[in-house]
Amino acid sequence: MRPALAAAAILLLAGCSGSGRRAAVAPAVNDAAFGALAGGWRTHFSRTLVPPGDFQAGGPGKDGIPAITHPRFLRPTETHFLRPREPVIELLHDGDARAYPLQILVWHEIVDDRVGGVPVAVTFCPLCNTAIAFDRRIGGKTLEFHVSGNLRNSDLVMYDTATESWWQQFSGQALVGRYAGTNLQQLPARIVSFADFASAHPHGRVLSRATGFDRPYGDNPYSGYDNVASPPYFATAHANDHRLPPKELVVLVERGGDSVAVPFSVLKRRKLVEVTIAGRSLTVRWRPGVASPFGGGEVGSAQVLEHGRPVTFDEPFWFAVAAFRPHVVLIR
């Protein structure tokens, strides 16, 4: 997998994205500005939102980490390779409940699937612990996403096979290529334990190890990466921000231009934390029972509620993991 060089902070965050919105594209640059990273790509490098120097090679090249494009599934009662507390990405849509085990996603990072009739990309970046699902449709077209092998702020850079535009995983925004400035719509996915998924959705479906690839599922190529005292693999922006260790797990809630971060260490101690953001009162709740995907023991899970109910996704309001933002208000 990735060589031990230098990766982003492990941060759980909530923010905004919107399907089809476009941001301003920076002045044109040429392929040479991207250097060796441009080799073998048919991307329109003249369209970019960020400086070429923001990207770096993550080790494996293009498709060196293979996306799963023909997923197979088991019922929970047929799934014998998962322990009860193992983390899975839970995705629910229109009565269709799916679980994507992180022990599989650490080897593939993207699953192109169809859930409740909607084409989705279920993604996980091990380097920043980001589990996010997206609707793969843009402008009437259904895209297929693969792993570029590149990183930005230690986060997975995806690409679509139609135009080979480069997409930032934690924002769902295309940064380089024909789709630069376009945002994918995020879907309400979260990390839960396999036991919780099986209990809540006994007729749901669990991604099988029959992926078509030979990988040592169950072995962890990032063992110990969630040790807060250890350095990240890849450097990120704001590395000189010392308010928290670079790999502290937090819940970051963003709304109306405001941001509030609640470290998991605070949540685990207090169980409930009340925050006010953009004039709205939210409750951040922690519960035990979910193991780390990196072998570090109990992590638990977090949920954000408004008026006692989980925050819904009628608005583009999403939860993911990404690099720390310097302007955020930190809850101690």
C-alpha positions as CSV (number, residue, x, y, z in Angstrom):
1,M,0.0,0.0,0.0
2,R,1.3,3.5,0.8
3,P,4.9,4.0,1.7
4,A,5.7,5.5,5.1
5,L,6.6,9.1,4.1
6,A,4.4,11.7,5.7
7,A,-0.7,11.8,5.9
8,A,-3.6,13.9,7.0
9,A,-5.0,14.4,10.5
10,I,-7.6,11.8,11.4
11,L,-10.6,14.1,11.7
12,L,-14.4,13.5,11.5
13,L,-16.1,16.5,10.0
14,A,-19.4,17.7,8.7
15,G,-19.7,20.2,5.9
16,C,-21.6,21.1,2.8
17,S,-21.5,19.8,-0.7
18,G,-24.0,20.1,-3.6
19,S,-24.6,18.1,-6.7
20,G,-23.5,19.9,-9.9
21,R,-22.4,23.2,-8.3
22,R,-19.4,24.7,-9.9
23,A,-16.6,26.8,-8.4
24,A,-14.3,29.2,-10.3
25,V,-11.5,27.6,-12.3
26,A,-8.1,29.1,-11.8
27,P,-6.1,30.5,-14.7
28,A,-5.0,27.8,-17.2
29,V,-1.9,25.7,-16.5
30,N,-0.3,23.1,-18.7
31,D,0.4,19.4,-18.2
32,A,4.1,20.2,-17.4
33,A,3.1,22.0,-14.3
34,F,1.8,18.7,-12.8
35,G,5.2,17.1,-13.7
36,A,5.5,13.3,-13.4
37,L,1.9,13.1,-11.9
38,A,0.5,14.0,-15.4
39,G,2.1,11.0,-17.1
40,G,-0.4,8.5,-18.5
41,W,-3.4,10.6,-17.9
42,R,-5.9,12.1,-20.5
43,T,-7.1,14.7,-17.9
44,H,-7.7,18.3,-19.0
45,F,-4.9,19.7,-16.8
46,S,-5.6,23.2,-18.1
47,R,-8.7,23.3,-15.9
48,T,-7.8,23.3,-12.2
49,L,-9.1,24.9,-9.0
50,V,-5.9,24.4,-6.9
51,P,-2.1,24.7,-7.6
52,P,-0.5,21.6,-9.1
53,G,1.9,21.5,-6.2
54,D,-1.0,20.6,-3.9
55,F,-0.9,17.0,-5.2
56,Q,1.6,14.3,-4.4
57,A,2.1,10.7,-5.3
58,G,0.8,8.3,-2.6
59,G,2.9,5.3,-3.6
60,P,0.7,3.0,-5.8
61,G,0.0,4.6,-9.2
62,K,-3.2,5.0,-11.1
63,D,-5.4,2.0,-10.2
64,G,-2.6,0.5,-8.2
65,I,-5.3,0.3,-5.5
66,P,-8.2,-1.2,-7.5
67,A,-11.7,0.0,-7.0
68,I,-14.5,-2.6,-6.7
69,T,-16.8,-2.2,-9.6
70,H,-18.8,-5.5,-9.4
71,P,-19.5,-5.9,-5.7
72,R,-21.1,-9.1,-4.4
73,F,-23.0,-9.3,-1.1
74,L,-24.0,-11.6,1.7
75,R,-26.8,-11.5,4.2
76,P,-25.6,-10.7,7.8
77,T,-26.3,-14.3,8.8
78,E,-24.1,-15.6,6.0
79,T,-21.2,-13.2,7.0
80,H,-18.7,-15.1,9.1
81,F,-15.5,-13.2,8.5
82,L,-16.5,-10.1,10.6
83,R,-16.3,-9.8,14.4
84,P,-19.2,-8.0,16.1
85,R,-17.4,-4.8,16.8
86,E,-15.7,-4.5,13.4
87,P,-16.4,-1.2,11.6
88,V,-18.6,-1.1,8.5
89,I,-19.9,1.8,6.4
90,E,-23.6,1.7,6.7
91,L,-25.5,3.1,3.7
92,L,-29.3,3.1,3.6
93,H,-31.5,4.2,0.7
94,D,-35.1,3.5,-0.2
95,G,-35.3,0.4,2.0
96,D,-31.9,-0.9,0.7
97,A,-29.4,-1.4,3.6
98,R,-25.8,-2.1,2.7
99,A,-22.7,-2.6,4.9
100,Y,-19.2,-2.2,3.5
101,P,-16.5,-3.6,5.8
102,L,-13.5,-1.4,6.4
103,Q,-11.3,-4.5,6.4
104,I,-12.1,-4.7,2.6
105,L,-12.2,-1.0,1.9
106,V,-8.7,-0.4,3.3
107,W,-7.5,-2.5,0.2
108,H,-9.8,-0.9,-2.4
109,E,-10.9,2.6,-1.1
110,I,-13.8,2.8,-3.6
111,V,-16.8,0.6,-4.3
112,D,-19.0,1.6,-7.3
113,D,-22.4,0.2,-6.5
114,R,-26.1,0.8,-6.9
115,V,-28.2,1.2,-3.7
116,G,-31.9,1.6,-3.8
117,G,-31.7,2.1,-7.5
118,V,-29.2,5.0,-7.1
119,P,-25.6,4.6,-8.5
120,V,-23.3,5.3,-5.7
121,A,-19.6,5.5,-4.9
122,V,-18.8,4.3,-1.4
123,T,-15.3,5.6,-0.5
124,F,-12.8,5.2,2.4
125,C,-9.5,6.9,2.7
126,P,-7.4,5.0,5.3
127,L,-4.9,7.9,5.7
128,C,-7.5,10.3,7.0
129,N,-10.1,7.8,8.2
130,T,-12.7,9.2,5.8
131,A,-15.8,7.1,5.0
132,I,-18.1,9.0,2.5
133,A,-20.7,7.9,0.0
134,F,-21.7,9.8,-3.1
135,D,-24.4,9.8,-5.8
136,R,-22.4,9.1,-9.0
137,R,-24.7,11.0,-11.3
138,I,-23.7,14.3,-12.7
139,G,-25.7,16.1,-15.4
140,G,-27.6,13.0,-16.4
141,K,-24.5,10.9,-16.7
142,T,-23.5,8.1,-14.3
143,L,-19.8,8.2,-13.6
144,E,-17.5,5.3,-12.4
145,F,-14.8,6.2,-9.9
146,H,-11.4,4.7,-9.4
147,V,-8.3,5.5,-7.3
148,S,-5.8,7.9,-8.9
149,G,-2.9,7.0,-6.6
150,N,-2.4,10.7,-5.8
151,L,-3.1,12.5,-2.6
152,R,-4.0,16.1,-1.6
153,N,-3.7,16.9,2.1
154,S,-3.1,13.2,2.6
155,D,-6.6,12.5,1.3
156,L,-7.7,10.2,-1.5
157,V,-7.9,11.7,-4.9
158,M,-10.4,9.8,-7.0
159,Y,-10.9,10.0,-10.8
160,D,-13.9,9.3,-13.0
161,T,-13.2,7.0,-15.9
162,A,-15.2,9.1,-18.4
163,T,-13.0,12.3,-18.3
164,E,-10.3,11.3,-15.8
165,S,-11.0,14.4,-13.8
166,W,-9.5,14.4,-10.3
167,W,-11.9,14.6,-7.4
168,Q,-11.1,15.3,-3.8
169,Q,-12.7,12.5,-1.7
170,F,-13.4,14.5,1.5
171,S,-15.3,17.3,-0.3
172,G,-16.7,15.4,-3.3
173,Q,-15.4,18.2,-5.6
174,A,-13.6,17.8,-8.9
175,L,-10.4,19.9,-8.7
176,V,-8.7,19.1,-12.0
177,G,-10.1,18.3,-15.4
178,R,-13.3,18.7,-17.4
179,Y,-15.4,18.5,-14.3
180,A,-13.3,21.0,-12.3
181,G,-15.6,22.9,-9.9
182,T,-18.4,20.3,-9.9
183,N,-19.6,18.7,-6.7
184,L,-21.0,15.3,-6.1
185,Q,-24.0,14.9,-3.9
186,Q,-23.1,13.2,-0.6
187,L,-25.3,10.5,0.8
188,P,-26.0,9.8,4.5
189,A,-23.4,7.1,5.3
190,R,-21.8,6.4,8.7
191,I,-19.4,4.0,10.4
192,V,-21.2,1.5,12.7
193,S,-20.3,-1.9,14.1
194,F,-21.2,-5.0,12.2
195,A,-23.2,-6.2,15.2
196,D,-25.3,-2.9,15.1
197,F,-25.8,-3.2,11.4
198,A,-26.9,-6.9,11.6
199,S,-29.3,-6.1,14.5
200,A,-30.9,-3.1,12.7
201,H,-31.0,-4.7,9.2
202,P,-31.2,-8.5,9.4
203,H,-32.2,-8.6,5.8
204,G,-29.5,-6.1,4.7
205,R,-26.5,-6.9,2.6
206,V,-22.9,-7.0,3.5
207,L,-20.0,-6.6,1.0
208,S,-18.4,-10.0,0.4
209,R,-14.7,-10.8,0.2
210,A,-15.4,-12.2,-3.3
211,T,-14.2,-9.0,-4.9
212,G,-12.4,-10.6,-7.8
213,F,-9.0,-9.5,-6.3
214,D,-6.5,-11.4,-4.3
215,R,-6.0,-9.4,-1.1
216,P,-5.3,-10.5,2.5
217,Y,-8.6,-9.2,3.8
218,G,-8.5,-9.1,7.6
219,D,-4.8,-8.1,7.6
220,N,-4.3,-4.4,8.2
221,P,-1.7,-2.6,6.0
222,Y,-2.1,0.5,8.3
223,S,-1.7,-1.3,11.6
224,G,-1.3,1.2,14.5
225,Y,-2.0,4.2,12.3
226,D,-4.6,5.5,14.7
227,N,-2.0,5.9,17.4
228,V,-2.3,9.6,18.1
229,A,1.3,9.8,19.3
230,S,2.7,8.5,16.0
231,P,3.4,10.9,13.1
232,P,1.2,10.9,10.0
233,Y,2.7,9.5,6.8
234,F,2.2,12.5,4.5
235,A,2.4,16.2,5.4
236,T,-0.7,18.3,5.2
237,A,-1.7,22.0,5.4
238,H,-1.6,23.7,8.8
239,A,1.0,21.2,10.1
240,N,2.1,24.0,12.5
241,D,-1.3,24.1,14.3
242,H,-0.6,22.6,17.7
243,R,-4.0,22.8,19.3
244,L,-4.4,19.1,18.8
245,P,-2.1,16.2,17.7
246,P,-2.2,15.8,13.9
247,K,-4.1,12.5,14.1
248,E,-6.6,13.4,16.9
249,L,-10.1,12.1,16.0
250,V,-12.7,14.8,16.1
251,V,-16.2,15.6,15.0
252,L,-16.2,18.8,13.0
253,V,-19.5,20.4,12.3
254,E,-19.7,23.1,9.7
255,R,-22.7,25.3,8.9
256,G,-23.2,28.8,7.6
257,G,-19.5,29.4,7.4
258,D,-19.0,28.5,11.1
259,S,-17.1,25.4,12.3
260,V,-17.0,23.6,15.6
261,A,-14.7,20.6,16.4
262,V,-15.3,18.2,19.3
263,P,-12.4,15.8,19.9
264,F,-13.4,12.1,20.5
265,S,-11.4,12.2,23.7
266,V,-13.9,14.8,25.0
267,L,-16.9,12.9,23.6
268,K,-15.8,9.6,25.2
269,R,-15.5,11.4,28.6
270,R,-18.7,13.5,28.4
271,K,-20.9,11.2,26.1
272,L,-23.0,14.2,25.0
273,V,-21.7,17.7,23.9
274,E,-24.1,20.6,23.1
275,V,-22.9,23.0,20.4
276,T,-24.4,26.1,18.8
277,I,-23.5,26.8,15.2
278,A,-25.0,29.3,12.8
279,G,-27.8,29.9,15.4
280,R,-28.8,26.3,15.7
281,S,-28.4,24.0,18.7
282,L,-27.0,20.5,17.9
283,T,-26.1,17.6,20.2
284,V,-23.0,15.5,19.4
285,R,-23.4,12.0,20.9
286,W,-20.8,9.3,21.4
287,R,-21.5,5.6,22.0
288,P,-19.2,2.6,22.4
289,G,-19.0,-0.6,20.5
290,V,-17.0,0.1,17.4
291,A,-13.4,-1.0,17.0
292,S,-10.8,0.9,15.2
293,P,-10.1,-0.2,11.6
294,F,-6.4,0.0,12.4
295,G,-6.3,-2.4,15.3
296,G,-6.1,0.3,18.0
297,G,-9.0,-1.0,20.1
298,E,-12.3,0.8,21.0
299,V,-13.1,4.0,19.1
300,G,-16.8,4.2,19.3
301,S,-19.0,6.2,17.0
302,A,-20.4,9.7,16.9
303,Q,-23.7,11.1,15.8
304,V,-25.0,14.6,15.5
305,L,-28.6,15.3,16.5
306,E,-31.0,18.3,16.2
307,H,-34.0,18.3,18.5
308,G,-33.2,14.8,19.5
309,R,-33.2,13.4,16.0
310,P,-30.2,12.5,13.8
311,V,-29.3,15.3,11.4
312,T,-30.9,14.6,8.1
313,F,-29.6,15.2,4.6
314,D,-32.4,17.2,3.1
315,E,-29.8,20.0,3.2
316,P,-26.3,19.1,1.9
317,F,-24.9,18.4,5.4
318,W,-22.3,15.7,5.6
319,F,-20.0,13.8,7.9
320,A,-16.5,12.7,6.9
321,V,-12.9,12.8,8.0
322,A,-10.3,15.3,6.7
323,A,-7.6,17.8,7.6
324,F,-8.0,20.2,10.5
325,R,-9.3,23.7,9.7
326,P,-7.4,26.5,11.5
327,H,-10.5,28.7,12.0
328,V,-12.5,26.1,13.9
329,V,-13.8,26.6,17.4
330,L,-12.4,23.8,19.5
331,I,-14.6,22.2,22.3
332,R,-12.5,21.1,25.3
